[in-house]
């Protein structure tokens, strides 16, 4: 499509010249801090315990690296699929935020189809999609959302060892426990099925909206490229 439309892949949100630069690492930092804040708030509410460390020696580092690579690929795929070409193309026809809301709703519905996912978890995924759209809009590309996405999932699955959208994985660092109402713990979904997760994401949306004030995506150059 980039050849047909006479545009670069960078116009759709993934400029290679900015790959793994500062915005990506800020995304990593914020993503891990966000899942830590969520689980920390659950600990304060008395519904979560971090548990003990279950990995030792070489296995600890091997699992950390493999899960890191896996979630980097997940972040790249999901961000470019939902907020790359599709979002850019819709934006040229119906402006940015209506397109972002539509695709974020779709993102939530896709998660609803995951075995073990709940309605709260699907709504949380939709809010996450809106957060990533905001980051794209204000930073100009998808590298911060990719980093955030990868670090959030890595923190859940490997570091803290909690369920991710209803899925449990082997090879996690901590062995946590939950106890309490499902609306707080997320139940079998994991922390993404908790109302606290939605609260954390809404707070992040407000923080980023106040911190990053300038709209940088899509650029005028990219929207005009296909018309030349």
C-alpha positions as CSV (number, residue, x, y, z in Angstrom):
1,X,0.0,0.0,0.0
2,X,2.9,2.4,0.6
3,X,4.0,1.8,-3.0
4,X,0.5,2.3,-4.3
5,X,-0.1,5.4,-2.3
6,X,3.5,6.8,-2.8
7,X,4.1,7.0,0.9
8,X,6.7,5.7,3.3
9,X,6.1,3.2,6.0
10,X,7.2,6.0,8.3
11,X,4.0,7.9,7.3
12,X,2.0,5.1,8.8
13,X,3.7,5.6,12.2
14,X,6.9,3.5,12.3
15,X,9.9,5.6,11.1
16,X,13.0,3.4,11.2
17,X,15.2,6.4,11.8
18,X,13.6,6.7,15.2
19,X,13.6,3.0,16.1
20,X,14.6,2.2,19.7
21,X,15.5,5.9,20.4
22,X,14.4,7.9,23.4
23,X,10.7,7.7,22.8
24,X,10.8,3.9,22.8
25,X,12.7,3.8,26.1
26,X,10.4,6.3,27.7
27,X,7.6,3.9,26.6
28,X,9.4,1.1,28.3
29,X,9.8,3.1,31.5
30,X,6.1,4.2,31.6
31,X,4.8,0.8,30.7
32,X,6.6,-1.0,33.5
33,X,5.9,1.8,35.9
34,X,2.2,1.7,35.0
35,X,1.8,-2.1,35.7
36,X,3.8,-1.7,38.9
37,X,1.5,1.2,40.0
38,X,-1.5,-1.0,39.3
39,X,-0.3,-4.0,41.2
40,X,1.0,-1.7,44.0
41,X,-2.5,-0.2,44.3
42,X,-3.9,-3.7,44.6
43,X,-1.4,-4.5,47.3
44,X,-2.5,-1.4,49.2
45,X,-6.1,-2.5,48.8
46,X,-5.2,-5.9,50.3
47,X,-6.2,-8.0,47.4
48,X,-2.8,-8.8,46.0
49,X,0.5,-10.2,47.2
50,X,3.7,-10.3,45.1
51,X,4.7,-13.7,46.5
52,X,8.1,-15.3,46.2
53,X,10.7,-15.4,43.4
54,X,10.3,-18.7,41.5
55,X,13.2,-18.5,39.1
56,X,17.0,-18.8,39.8
57,X,20.2,-18.7,37.9
58,X,20.4,-18.9,34.1
59,X,16.6,-19.6,33.8
60,X,15.8,-16.2,35.3
61,X,17.8,-14.4,32.7
62,X,16.8,-16.7,29.8
63,X,13.0,-16.2,30.5
64,X,13.5,-12.5,31.0
65,X,15.1,-12.2,27.5
66,X,12.8,-14.5,25.7
67,X,9.7,-12.9,27.1
68,X,11.2,-9.5,26.3
69,X,11.7,-10.4,22.6
70,X,8.2,-12.0,22.4
71,X,6.5,-8.9,23.7
72,X,8.5,-6.6,21.6
73,X,7.2,-8.5,18.6
74,X,3.7,-8.4,20.0
75,X,4.0,-4.6,20.6
76,X,5.2,-4.0,17.1
77,X,2.6,-6.2,15.5
78,X,-0.4,-4.9,17.5
79,X,0.5,-1.3,17.3
80,X,1.2,-1.2,13.6
81,X,-1.9,-3.4,12.9
82,X,-4.4,-1.3,15.0
83,X,-2.7,2.1,15.0
84,X,-0.5,2.1,11.9
85,X,-1.8,1.9,8.3
86,X,-5.5,1.5,9.4
87,X,-5.5,4.5,11.6
88,X,-3.7,6.7,9.1
89,X,-6.0,5.7,6.3
90,X,-9.2,6.3,8.4
91,X,-7.8,9.6,9.6
92,X,-7.5,10.9,6.0
93,X,-11.2,10.3,5.6
94,X,-12.8,10.9,9.0
95,X,-10.2,12.8,11.0
96,X,-8.0,11.4,13.8
97,X,-10.1,11.0,17.0
98,X,-13.2,9.4,15.4
99,X,-10.8,6.9,13.7
100,X,-9.0,6.4,17.0
101,X,-12.3,5.7,18.9
102,X,-13.5,3.3,16.2
103,X,-10.2,1.3,16.1
104,X,-9.9,1.3,19.9
105,X,-13.4,-0.1,20.2
106,X,-12.4,-2.8,17.7
107,X,-9.2,-3.5,19.8
108,X,-11.4,-4.0,22.8
109,X,-13.8,-6.3,21.0
110,X,-10.9,-8.4,19.7
111,X,-9.7,-8.9,23.3
112,X,-13.3,-9.9,24.3
113,X,-12.9,-12.9,22.1
114,X,-9.9,-14.2,24.1
115,X,-10.8,-17.2,26.3
116,X,-11.1,-16.1,29.9
117,X,-11.5,-12.4,29.0
118,X,-14.3,-10.3,30.7
119,X,-16.3,-7.3,29.8
120,X,-14.2,-5.1,32.1
121,X,-11.0,-6.5,30.5
122,X,-12.4,-5.6,27.0
123,X,-13.2,-2.1,28.1
124,X,-9.7,-1.8,29.6
125,X,-8.2,-2.9,26.3
126,X,-10.2,-0.2,24.5
127,X,-9.1,2.5,26.9
128,X,-5.5,1.2,26.4
129,X,-6.0,1.6,22.7
130,X,-7.1,5.3,23.2
131,X,-4.0,5.9,25.4
132,X,-1.8,4.6,22.6
133,X,-3.6,6.7,20.1
134,X,-3.0,9.7,22.3
135,X,0.7,8.9,22.5
136,X,0.9,8.5,18.7
137,X,-0.9,11.8,18.2
138,X,1.3,13.8,20.5
139,X,4.7,12.1,19.9
140,X,4.4,11.7,16.1
141,X,5.0,8.0,15.8
142,X,4.3,4.6,17.4
143,X,7.6,4.0,19.1
144,X,6.5,5.1,22.6
145,X,3.3,3.0,22.4
146,X,5.4,0.0,21.2
147,X,7.7,0.4,24.2
148,X,4.8,0.9,26.6
149,X,2.9,-2.1,25.2
150,X,5.9,-4.4,25.4
151,X,6.9,-3.4,28.9
152,X,3.4,-3.6,30.3
153,X,3.0,-7.1,29.0
154,X,6.5,-8.1,30.1
155,X,5.8,-6.8,33.5
156,X,2.6,-8.7,33.8
157,X,3.6,-12.0,32.3
158,X,7.3,-12.4,33.2
159,X,8.2,-10.1,36.1
160,X,5.1,-10.2,38.3
161,X,3.7,-13.5,36.9
162,X,0.0,-12.5,36.7
163,X,-2.5,-13.5,34.1
164,X,-2.5,-11.4,30.9
165,X,-6.0,-11.1,29.4
166,X,-7.0,-14.4,31.0
167,X,-3.8,-16.2,29.9
168,X,-1.3,-17.7,32.3
169,X,2.3,-18.3,31.2
170,X,5.2,-20.4,32.4
171,X,8.6,-18.9,33.2
172,X,7.7,-16.0,35.4
173,X,9.8,-14.4,38.1
174,X,7.3,-13.9,41.0
175,X,4.5,-16.3,42.1
176,X,1.7,-13.9,43.2
177,X,-1.6,-14.5,44.9
178,X,-4.9,-12.6,44.7
179,X,-7.9,-12.6,47.1
180,X,-10.9,-10.4,47.0
181,X,-13.8,-9.2,44.8
182,X,-13.3,-9.8,41.1
183,X,-13.9,-6.1,40.3
184,X,-10.7,-5.3,42.2
185,X,-8.6,-8.3,41.4
186,X,-9.7,-8.9,37.9
187,X,-10.4,-12.6,38.6
188,X,-9.2,-15.1,36.1
189,X,-8.5,-12.3,33.6
190,X,-5.7,-10.9,35.7
191,X,-5.2,-7.2,36.7
192,X,-6.4,-6.0,33.3
193,X,-9.9,-7.2,34.4
194,X,-9.8,-4.9,37.4
195,X,-11.6,-1.5,37.6
196,X,-8.3,-0.2,39.1
197,X,-6.6,-0.9,35.7
198,X,-9.1,1.4,33.9
199,X,-8.5,4.1,36.6
200,X,-4.7,3.9,36.1
201,X,-5.1,4.2,32.3
202,X,-7.4,7.2,32.6
203,X,-5.0,8.9,34.9
204,X,-2.2,8.2,32.4
205,X,-4.3,9.7,29.6
206,X,-4.8,12.9,31.6
207,X,-1.1,13.1,32.5
208,X,0.1,12.6,28.9
209,X,-2.5,15.0,27.5
210,X,-1.3,17.7,29.9
211,X,2.4,16.9,29.4
212,X,2.5,16.5,25.6
213,X,0.5,19.4,24.2
214,X,1.4,19.5,20.5
215,X,-0.3,17.3,17.9
216,X,2.4,15.8,15.7
217,X,0.5,13.0,13.9
218,X,-0.3,12.8,11.1
219,X,2.2,15.2,9.6
220,X,1.2,17.6,6.8
221,X,3.9,16.1,4.7
222,X,2.6,12.5,5.0
223,X,-1.0,13.5,4.3
224,X,0.0,15.4,1.2
225,X,2.4,12.7,-0.1
226,X,-0.3,10.5,-1.6
227,X,-1.8,13.4,-3.5
228,X,1.5,14.2,-5.3
